[in-house]
């Protein structure tokens, strides 16, 4: 196995440190897993590291991605609802201002009518 790892390490180009570790880990995992499958090793203790390498280099998508997607959708819906609530609040404030202005005008109109009636 050390020989295989040495051959894999020597066959890789010279990328940056993060790319190198990613490619090396991925290549090692594939080669070692091929050997384990070839010789029908199952539940061997040394396979755990290769599983870990594979899982680290190939993050699992699925439930976590679904939750992330649902959270993003929920966040977008919440923002839309918040924007709509702000527009409604603004509209209600405008209506209240207009009603208050109308009430003042009606009150003044009634006062003027009373004054005119009293003059007659």
Residue pairs with C-beta under 8 A, 6 or more apart in sequence:
1 32
1 35
1 46
4 28
4 31
4 32
4 35
5 28
5 31
5 32
8 24
8 27
8 28
8 31
9 24
11 27
12 20
12 23
12 24
12 27
14 20
15 23
22 57
25 53
25 54
25 56
25 57
26 53
26 54
26 57
26 58
28 50
28 53
29 50
29 51
29 53
29 54
29 57
32 47
32 50
33 47
33 50
33 54
35 41
36 44
36 47
36 50
41 47
